[in-house]
């Protein structure tokens, strides 16, 4: 029997039992649709994370002040009492000549007021280049300049949310705000920065409510913001003024973070190991800082995502398996119902192989039709999820091809046993039957 | 040369641990163009003989030579090919595929084997049995006699030298049975070798030779005298 004849026989057999065929197919349809929808969700999530992290920049290494406690604290106070300092940033800058930018950041405790009204924003001391390493853009005015730093000019740049808090929809450029007792002139405003899911992956702050001031002023006038809050006592204030006096003192001023920007993503890991060795020596073995590599975090999150996707697809595949069992069940019923037909076909010259092929093709036709419908259902499902849950879904060709092939394979595997059973029917018995 | 030769043919069925002999050494031969009736009470071994001649079953021992070739030990594949090209089957219960038209049923043997599908041959076979007007009817829409004619057309379509009938008139009334037997006789006159199994002497008398079986042995082999 030719393939075409066998397929035609299969189709007419399915057509003559429409309800039964439809129900059998339903299992495959759901299976394929579930796999495609699941993989699309996973793929969408992956792309979303990737884009967000890329927006945040993956060509940087963050060195952040770490909170230490317990036994280590005593040793730390002796060997590296200041934690991460401005001196560390300078040291890194001189060692890492290949770095594009080395930017120190000092978050400080400071109340901000506009017309005597307190506002919840975060004051951050930094230097020019910060906007580049954080991949932020200036919306209006300008960012800090070197002259602001060297001359200790009381100017500030507002993050998008900070600007809204302080000025609503007004133009803030040239206006004054009060940080603690000092007045600062607003020279620029940043564009809003979407952070979304990337925040969790790269452990990044929301930069929108920042108010940027020259790092020099942040070091002399304000106290660093730490997890372990220290109230401003006379002693700490005195220390602060002492720091101002000498370069050596400035080197010992604690800062919150140093952001190092390198040539590209692949340079981040070697850069991190240089940073680690420089700081290890400077801090005499005390790990009172942490090194964060967004590119690494991204890689890890992609790995997690990949495993998650595989698990999701595997779970969805179970329904495909169940569909396959449904096919086997129906095919077995079909074989016993059509014993006589098998006998007749054998009698007029069908070999065992002809019979196997006929029943296998019937199972395959069910799964292929079901698989095709399932592909459309899956794509439709992915779109529905995207619309309803506002998740991004990406239907990949790979998912479509794989799920369809798996469905076809299921048809072959679960069609095989019933087909072999059919071929084993004794034609003499079959013709006597019924 | 004989078309069918069987030598000391034996067939024993095993039911549980008991051996049940169905054929206990049968020898005869049939020449091309013969019309043979096989008779005997039930349990005489005539059905077993027909299954072996029809290449649906293998003998336990002995030889079965069909058209000069020993077919008693052939593989499943080779026997399917013989059923397809050398033998045509007609059954008591017609054995048509119920959802297919007369034409599709007649075409069935052409789906297997090496032959190409030939609608013209199928149509001609149906015309030969007087069913030119029933090509697109399904078995459900036809009388018993018509169904048996479709079965004969199916047996003829690959133009085999031998037609086997297993009580072909058993489910038909007397008049229709005679019509069917007339067709068989016509086919025989056209050169087909025909072997039918029957209980009824009236039917057997259409043949030219009667083989009688009893208890797995050939009891008598005599020509029909008109």
Boltz contact constraints between the chains, C-beta under 6 A:
constraints:
  - contact:
      token1: [A, 1]
      token2: [B, 111]
      max_distance: 6.0
  - contact:
      token1: [A, 1]
      token2: [B, 112]
      max_distance: 6.0
  - contact:
      token1: [A, 5]
      token2: [B, 111]
      max_distance: 6.0
  - contact:
      token1: [A, 16]
      token2: [B, 99]
      max_distance: 6.0
  - contact:
      token1: [A, 341]
      token2: [B, 97]
      max_distance: 6.0
  - contact:
      token1: [A, 344]
      token2: [B, 95]
      max_distance: 6.0
  - contact:
      token1: [A, 347]
      token2: [B, 89]
      max_distance: 6.0
  - contact:
      token1: [A, 348]
      token2: [B, 108]
      max_distance: 6.0
  - contact:
      token1: [A, 348]
      token2: [B, 109]
      max_distance: 6.0
  - contact:
      token1: [A, 349]
      token2: [B, 80]
      max_distance: 6.0
  - contact:
      token1: [A, 349]
      token2: [B, 83]
      max_distance: 6.0
  - contact:
      token1: [A, 349]
      token2: [B, 84]
      max_distance: 6.0
  - contact:
      token1: [A, 349]
      token2: [B, 109]
      max_distance: 6.0
  - contact:
      token1: [A, 349]
      token2: [B, 112]
      max_distance: 6.0
  - contact:
      token1: [A, 349]
      token2: [B, 113]
      max_distance: 6.0
  - contact:
      token1: [A, 350]
      token2: [B, 112]
      max_distance: 6.0
  - contact:
      token1: [A, 351]
      token2: [B, 77]
      max_distance: 6.0
  - contact:
      token1: [A, 351]
      token2: [B, 80]
      max_distance: 6.0
  - contact:
      token1: [A, 352]
      token2: [B, 76]
      max_distance: 6.0
  - contact:
      token1: [A, 354]
      token2: [B, 112]
      max_distance: 6.0
  - contact:
      token1: [A, 427]
      token2: [B, 56]
      max_distance: 6.0
  - contact:
      token1: [A, 428]
      token2: [B, 51]
      max_distance: 6.0
  - contact:
      token1: [A, 428]
      token2: [B, 56]
      max_distance: 6.0
